[in-house]
Amino acid sequence: MNADHLLEGLRTGLVSFLGLPLALEPRPVPGVVLGAPYDGGVLNRAGARLGPWALRQATMGLGRMPMPQRLQGGEEHQEPLGVAAVDWVDGGNIPTRPFHMTEALDAVEGLTSAWIATGARTLMLGGDHLLTLGALRAHARTHGPLGLLHLDAHPDAGRGELWGTDHHHGTWLRDALEEGLVDPKRTVQVGLRAPRFESDELAFLADRGVRMWTPGDLLDPRLASQLLGDLARVGQGPAYVSVDLDVLDPVHAPAVAEPVPGGLSVREAIAILRPIHRWERPWVGADVMELAPTLPGADESARAGAHLALHLLG
């Protein structure tokens, strides 16, 4: 964001993500940021429908170029000084009315598809994690089964019947796998640690070949090369990256629907995201989900989410 963008936000009272130009109708652009203001799939601690506004606000005055991870130690340790989201636009919010889950999913799928048809990559700001299913449906229709990098405290492969619904924010990955939207052999989950009611979710994922990593796994140096191999495999074709902010330890992001102690630091999450920029082709879609800014710690959580989104972009 430059001074002109900052002054425009002050003048209009409108804050776009990273000061990007607003474009409410799909047009040919490299990429678009879309808000997803819905939390009808949240089982506990609602409020994520307001997440897109808080994430945008958290980028007020924030630069678009992430600081390289290293600036010392010789050229072999330095990273290119790229600029994130060059020529991207902020497409506003997807019109997800709050009281109809199927309609909300259809709205996400429809508007995401319209932007994909222009050639745009998409970054969705949530909003509850169920809506990732709508984005995956849109991208899979164009790109075929996707690789998926999923950062989350929860496996999100549950069944909805226990709660009297077919879908909620903890079922979307099971749905995506059963619908053939993602390639299980190119699906990697990082940060899993939430206690489960039963072992069905993990068995379901393991049987399909999904790679699952806990924070404890990440601390084992013997597994470092295996992790890099798993992350590289995701990007061997069209891929999607989904970040639930509860992947972070609650000390960094308490304002989420289901905070779970023992999570990643912001630095550790960024380290997981860095390898995606070495994939042969950029990811086609991504999201940052589950920020609930009505809960305590909203400002800190939104700032953490905004920085993770920035590191997704570049």
DRENTOR-554287 format. One line per field, with one value per residue (C-alpha): x, y, z; residue in three letters. Coordinates in pm, 1 decimal. Example, Ala and Ser with C-alpha at 12.3 -4.5 7.8 and 13.67 -1.06 7.14 Angstrom:
px	(1230.0 | 1367.0) $
py	(-450.0 | -106.0) $
pz	(780.0 | 714.0) $
type	(Ala | Ser) $
This chain:
px	(0.0 | 142.0 | 47.5 | -221.3 | -391.8 | -376.7 | -525.3 | -796.0 | -895.4 | -905.1 | -1111.1 | -1368.3 | -1378.2 | -1330.9 | -1037.8 | -950.7 | -712.7 | -356.2 | -494.1 | -573.1 | -809.0 | -1172.6 | -1334.2 | -1677.8 | -1731.3 | -1504.3 | -1247.2 | -914.4 | -664.3 | -387.5 | -574.4 | -860.8 | -921.5 | -1276.7 | -1437.3 | -1663.8 | -1882.4 | -2056.0 | -2041.2 | -2353.9 | -2137.4 | -1965.4 | -2041.1 | -1909.8 | -1797.6 | -1955.6 | -1842.0 | -1638.1 | -1888.5 | -1715.9 | -1368.8 | -1327.7 | -1370.2 | -1121.9 | -862.5 | -889.3 | -864.3 | -552.8 | -373.0 | -426.3 | -80.7 | 78.3 | 328.9 | 265.1 | 621.6 | 703.3 | 1041.0 | 1271.8 | 1334.2 | 1709.5 | 1918.2 | 2255.0 | 2476.5 | 2558.2 | 2353.1 | 2263.6 | 2059.5 | 1883.8 | 1544.1 | 1431.5 | 1276.6 | 941.1 | 618.3 | 307.8 | -22.9 | 103.5 | -198.1 | -440.3 | -775.2 | -1006.3 | -1333.9 | -1533.9 | -1741.2 | -1922.4 | -2297.0 | -2332.8 | -2660.9 | -2641.7 | -2930.6 | -2893.8 | -2590.4 | -2645.3 | -2704.8 | -2384.2 | -2182.4 | -2341.6 | -2260.1 | -1894.0 | -1875.9 | -2052.5 | -1853.7 | -1524.7 | -1601.2 | -1673.5 | -1332.9 | -1156.5 | -1310.4 | -1119.1 | -791.6 | -768.1 | -624.5 | -836.0 | -761.6 | -1066.1 | -1092.6 | -1327.6 | -1564.1 | -1605.4 | -1408.2 | -1706.4 | -1690.5 | -1359.5 | -1573.3 | -1741.7 | -1407.7 | -1270.0 | -1574.8 | -1513.5 | -1142.0 | -1175.6 | -1426.1 | -1155.3 | -834.0 | -937.8 | -849.9 | -633.4 | -336.7 | -422.1 | -204.8 | -425.3 | -301.4 | -538.7 | -568.1 | -852.7 | -866.7 | -1206.9 | -1306.0 | -1593.4 | -1952.9 | -2232.0 | -2503.4 | -2404.3 | -2502.1 | -2811.7 | -2664.7 | -2490.7 | -2220.5 | -2042.7 | -1696.9 | -1554.8 | -1676.9 | -1554.9 | -1243.8 | -1435.5 | -1683.0 | -1403.5 | -1237.2 | -1563.9 | -1654.7 | -1312.0 | -1222.8 | -881.0 | -618.5 | -558.9 | -205.8 | -127.6 | -307.2 | -105.0 | -237.9 | -15.6 | -78.6 | -330.5 | -366.3 | -730.5 | -867.3 | -1113.1 | -1440.3 | -1340.8 | -1068.3 | -1285.9 | -1157.3 | -790.1 | -858.9 | -1060.5 | -776.0 | -498.7 | -680.6 | -683.6 | -318.0 | -350.1 | -30.7 | -93.5 | 150.3 | 118.2 | 321.7 | 521.9 | 608.9 | 734.7 | 979.4 | 1149.7 | 1458.3 | 1463.7 | 1138.4 | 1247.4 | 1324.1 | 1003.9 | 803.7 | 968.5 | 890.1 | 525.3 | 494.6 | 658.6 | 419.6 | 118.5 | 246.1 | 309.0 | -16.0 | -284.4 | -303.2 | -505.0 | -378.0 | -618.7 | -523.3 | -747.2 | -620.4 | -661.0 | -346.1 | -174.6 | -137.1 | -407.5 | -138.0 | -101.8 | -462.3 | -719.3 | -1015.7 | -1108.9 | -1403.0 | -1206.9 | -873.4 | -646.7 | -335.1 | -1.0 | -21.5 | 224.0 | 378.7 | 334.0 | 698.4 | 648.4 | 338.7 | 522.7 | 801.4 | 544.0 | 417.0 | 756.0 | 804.4 | 482.8 | 664.8 | 903.8 | 625.6 | 653.0 | 332.9 | 160.6 | -129.9 | -463.5 | -661.3 | -606.4 | -787.4 | -743.2 | -1044.3 | -1213.5 | -1116.7 | -1395.5 | -1331.8 | -1616.5 | -1403.3 | -1124.4 | -788.2 | -944.8 | -685.8 | -389.8 | -558.5 | -650.4 | -296.6 | -157.7 | -406.2 | -321.4 | 48.2 | -16.3 | -223.7 | 59.4 | 304.1 | 63.1 | 80.7 | 456.9) $
py	(0.0 | 336.3 | 677.0 | 724.0 | 398.7 | 496.2 | 838.4 | 687.3 | 457.6 | 750.4 | 957.0 | 691.0 | 491.1 | 178.2 | -51.2 | -305.6 | -591.6 | -457.4 | -144.8 | -338.2 | -178.7 | -276.0 | -471.0 | -610.6 | -763.7 | -1041.5 | -922.8 | -1054.5 | -1010.1 | -1230.2 | -1278.5 | -1167.7 | -1149.7 | -1245.8 | -1218.8 | -1501.0 | -1359.4 | -1672.3 | -1879.0 | -2094.3 | -2405.5 | -2324.5 | -2559.9 | -2334.0 | -1971.2 | -1809.2 | -1475.7 | -1573.8 | -1405.6 | -1079.6 | -1216.4 | -1059.0 | -705.9 | -764.3 | -918.6 | -625.7 | -376.2 | -552.4 | -473.8 | -97.9 | 50.8 | -292.7 | -331.2 | -585.2 | -716.1 | -971.9 | -927.8 | -1210.0 | -1471.1 | -1407.3 | -1109.6 | -1232.0 | -1532.7 | -1506.9 | -1518.6 | -1883.2 | -1791.3 | -1488.9 | -1484.5 | -1280.7 | -946.4 | -1005.3 | -810.1 | -996.3 | -952.9 | -741.2 | -641.1 | -831.9 | -680.4 | -698.6 | -840.3 | -752.7 | -1009.2 | -1310.7 | -1259.5 | -1543.2 | -1476.7 | -1603.8 | -1848.3 | -2099.3 | -2325.4 | -2468.7 | -2124.2 | -1998.7 | -2283.8 | -2220.8 | -1849.6 | -1923.3 | -2173.7 | -1942.9 | -1624.3 | -1812.3 | -1986.0 | -1653.5 | -1517.7 | -1842.4 | -1808.8 | -1481.3 | -1658.1 | -1528.4 | -1707.5 | -1664.5 | -1587.7 | -1622.0 | -1455.4 | -1628.4 | -1695.9 | -2054.5 | -2337.7 | -2508.5 | -2251.1 | -2393.8 | -2673.8 | -2424.1 | -2286.1 | -2636.9 | -2726.1 | -2422.8 | -2485.8 | -2860.7 | -2800.0 | -2610.8 | -2777.2 | -3131.7 | -3291.6 | -3054.8 | -3093.3 | -2954.7 | -2808.7 | -2774.2 | -2598.9 | -2669.4 | -2798.8 | -3025.7 | -3286.9 | -3157.8 | -3499.6 | -3564.8 | -3657.5 | -3409.5 | -3647.1 | -3614.8 | -3247.7 | -3294.7 | -3158.8 | -3297.4 | -3030.7 | -2806.9 | -2655.4 | -2990.7 | -3197.3 | -3015.8 | -3225.1 | -3553.6 | -3403.1 | -3283.2 | -3625.4 | -3811.2 | -3572.3 | -3621.0 | -3252.4 | -3316.1 | -3581.4 | -3761.7 | -3855.5 | -3483.7 | -3377.1 | -3275.5 | -3158.7 | -2971.1 | -2876.0 | -3145.9 | -3173.5 | -3130.4 | -3418.1 | -3633.7 | -3796.0 | -4108.0 | -4233.2 | -4245.2 | -3920.6 | -4014.6 | -4365.4 | -4223.0 | -3991.0 | -4245.1 | -4506.6 | -4262.7 | -4172.7 | -3822.9 | -3714.5 | -3581.9 | -3385.5 | -3283.1 | -3003.4 | -3279.0 | -3429.6 | -3091.3 | -3076.7 | -3404.7 | -3318.2 | -3671.8 | -3594.0 | -3264.3 | -3405.3 | -3608.2 | -3292.0 | -3108.6 | -3402.0 | -3402.4 | -3028.2 | -3055.3 | -3334.8 | -3107.5 | -2871.9 | -3133.0 | -3020.4 | -2757.3 | -2697.0 | -2520.7 | -2394.1 | -2362.0 | -2203.0 | -2229.6 | -1973.7 | -2227.2 | -2391.7 | -2120.9 | -2152.1 | -1948.4 | -1717.3 | -1593.8 | -1627.0 | -1664.5 | -1524.3 | -1843.7 | -2080.6 | -2371.0 | -2265.8 | -2558.3 | -2520.6 | -2646.4 | -2497.3 | -2338.8 | -1998.2 | -1746.0 | -1799.6 | -2176.6 | -2136.1 | -1903.3 | -2161.9 | -2418.0 | -2176.5 | -2079.1 | -2400.6 | -2337.8 | -2061.0 | -2320.6 | -2520.4 | -2547.1 | -2347.7 | -2113.4 | -2240.2 | -2175.7 | -2095.4 | -2034.3 | -1913.8 | -1791.9 | -1898.9 | -1899.8 | -1557.6 | -1460.3 | -1094.0 | -1076.2 | -1284.1 | -1166.5 | -1111.0 | -1011.6 | -750.0 | -978.6 | -1268.6 | -1055.5 | -924.1 | -1278.1 | -1386.9 | -1092.5 | -1176.8 | -1541.6 | -1425.0 | -1196.2 | -1487.8 | -1695.9 | -1432.0 | -1396.7) $
pz	(0.0 | -98.8 | 33.7 | -232.1 | -132.7 | 233.0 | 165.5 | -54.3 | 231.5 | 471.7 | 226.2 | 136.7 | 458.6 | 246.6 | 312.4 | 45.0 | 108.5 | 89.4 | -78.0 | -396.6 | -650.6 | -604.8 | -890.3 | -815.8 | -1160.9 | -1294.8 | -1545.7 | -1676.3 | -1392.4 | -1250.4 | -924.0 | -701.5 | -327.1 | -228.0 | 114.4 | 231.5 | 512.1 | 640.1 | 958.7 | 937.5 | 947.0 | 1276.6 | 1566.4 | 1842.0 | 1893.2 | 1587.2 | 1443.7 | 1137.4 | 905.7 | 1000.6 | 926.5 | 580.0 | 715.2 | 996.4 | 765.1 | 524.9 | 809.3 | 937.4 | 609.0 | 641.6 | 588.1 | 536.3 | 253.4 | -21.1 | -34.6 | 237.8 | 400.2 | 283.2 | 547.1 | 530.0 | 424.0 | 552.4 | 487.8 | 121.2 | -196.2 | -151.6 | 159.1 | 15.7 | -149.7 | -449.7 | -360.7 | -529.7 | -489.3 | -379.4 | -560.1 | -847.5 | -1056.3 | -833.1 | -735.9 | -437.3 | -566.2 | -255.6 | -70.3 | -207.6 | -138.3 | 111.6 | 289.6 | 647.9 | 679.0 | 395.0 | 383.7 | 36.7 | -108.6 | 53.0 | -97.8 | -438.1 | -413.3 | -341.7 | -624.6 | -869.2 | -814.1 | -783.1 | -1113.9 | -1280.0 | -1177.4 | -1275.2 | -1622.2 | -1665.4 | -1581.6 | -1225.0 | -925.2 | -612.1 | -248.2 | -22.7 | 318.6 | 561.3 | 695.4 | 814.3 | 664.5 | 504.1 | 225.4 | 108.1 | -39.2 | -273.7 | -391.0 | -448.2 | -657.0 | -875.7 | -923.7 | -978.4 | -1257.8 | -1445.8 | -1330.1 | -1237.2 | -902.1 | -703.7 | -477.0 | -134.9 | 138.9 | 447.0 | 762.8 | 1051.9 | 1407.6 | 1290.2 | 1012.4 | 890.8 | 759.2 | 996.8 | 929.8 | 985.0 | 1103.3 | 1467.6 | 1450.3 | 1234.8 | 913.1 | 606.2 | 617.0 | 864.1 | 901.1 | 1007.2 | 708.6 | 399.9 | 333.6 | 349.3 | 102.8 | -126.0 | -128.5 | -185.9 | -469.8 | -631.0 | -602.8 | -450.3 | -516.1 | -184.5 | -289.1 | -323.6 | -6.4 | 298.2 | 635.3 | 877.9 | 1241.8 | 1340.0 | 1716.8 | 1827.8 | 2041.1 | 1846.5 | 1946.7 | 1751.1 | 1517.6 | 1204.9 | 1055.1 | 1074.9 | 944.3 | 653.6 | 556.4 | 607.2 | 397.1 | 106.7 | 135.6 | 281.4 | 456.3 | 808.8 | 1024.5 | 1388.4 | 1548.9 | 1717.3 | 1378.7 | 1262.3 | 1552.5 | 1457.8 | 1247.2 | 1106.8 | 923.5 | 765.6 | 421.7 | 425.7 | 495.3 | 205.8 | -19.3 | 86.4 | 28.9 | -312.3 | -414.1 | -353.5 | -621.3 | -891.0 | -1054.3 | -995.7 | -621.6 | -353.3 | -17.0 | 275.3 | 608.0 | 913.4 | 1162.4 | 1442.9 | 1308.4 | 1511.8 | 1884.9 | 2063.9 | 2199.2 | 1839.7 | 1717.4 | 1995.9 | 1796.8 | 1613.6 | 1645.8 | 1792.8 | 1948.4 | 2038.6 | 2256.5 | 2130.3 | 1782.6 | 1542.9 | 1584.1 | 1304.7 | 1210.9 | 1188.5 | 973.0 | 736.8 | 709.5 | 595.9 | 331.4 | 186.7 | -19.5 | -215.1 | -400.7 | -539.8 | -705.8 | -1084.4 | -1123.1 | -876.0 | -671.1 | -840.5 | -525.4 | -156.4 | 151.2 | 509.7 | 715.7 | 1057.3 | 1192.8 | 1435.5 | 1520.2 | 1772.7 | 2011.2 | 2245.7 | 2078.2 | 1746.5 | 1647.1 | 1710.6 | 1532.5 | 1231.1 | 1200.2 | 1214.0 | 946.7 | 723.5 | 739.7 | 653.5 | 355.7 | 247.8 | 260.4 | 54.9 | -214.4 | -227.6) $
type	(Met | Asn | Ala | Asp | His | Leu | Leu | Glu | Gly | Leu | Arg | Thr | Gly | Leu | Val | Ser | Phe | Leu | Gly | Leu | Pro | Leu | Ala | Leu | Glu | Pro | Arg | Pro | Val | Pro | Gly | Val | Val | Leu | Gly | Ala | Pro | Tyr | Asp | Gly | Gly | Val | Leu | Asn | Arg | Ala | Gly | Ala | Arg | Leu | Gly | Pro | Trp | Ala | Leu | Arg | Gln | Ala | Thr | Met | Gly | Leu | Gly | Arg | Met | Pro | Met | Pro | Gln | Arg | Leu | Gln | Gly | Gly | Glu | Glu | His | Gln | Glu | Pro | Leu | Gly | Val | Ala | Ala | Val | Asp | Trp | Val | Asp | Gly | Gly | Asn | Ile | Pro | Thr | Arg | Pro | Phe | His | Met | Thr | Glu | Ala | Leu | Asp | Ala | Val | Glu | Gly | Leu | Thr | Ser | Ala | Trp | Ile | Ala | Thr | Gly | Ala | Arg | Thr | Leu | Met | Leu | Gly | Gly | Asp | His | Leu | Leu | Thr | Leu | Gly | Ala | Leu | Arg | Ala | His | Ala | Arg | Thr | His | Gly | Pro | Leu | Gly | Leu | Leu | His | Leu | Asp | Ala | His | Pro | Asp | Ala | Gly | Arg | Gly | Glu | Leu | Trp | Gly | Thr | Asp | His | His | His | Gly | Thr | Trp | Leu | Arg | Asp | Ala | Leu | Glu | Glu | Gly | Leu | Val | Asp | Pro | Lys | Arg | Thr | Val | Gln | Val | Gly | Leu | Arg | Ala | Pro | Arg | Phe | Glu | Ser | Asp | Glu | Leu | Ala | Phe | Leu | Ala | Asp | Arg | Gly | Val | Arg | Met | Trp | Thr | Pro | Gly | Asp | Leu | Leu | Asp | Pro | Arg | Leu | Ala | Ser | Gln | Leu | Leu | Gly | Asp | Leu | Ala | Arg | Val | Gly | Gln | Gly | Pro | Ala | Tyr | Val | Ser | Val | Asp | Leu | Asp | Val | Leu | Asp | Pro | Val | His | Ala | Pro | Ala | Val | Ala | Glu | Pro | Val | Pro | Gly | Gly | Leu | Ser | Val | Arg | Glu | Ala | Ile | Ala | Ile | Leu | Arg | Pro | Ile | His | Arg | Trp | Glu | Arg | Pro | Trp | Val | Gly | Ala | Asp | Val | Met | Glu | Leu | Ala | Pro | Thr | Leu | Pro | Gly | Ala | Asp | Glu | Ser | Ala | Arg | Ala | Gly | Ala | His | Leu | Ala | Leu | His | Leu | Leu | Gly) $
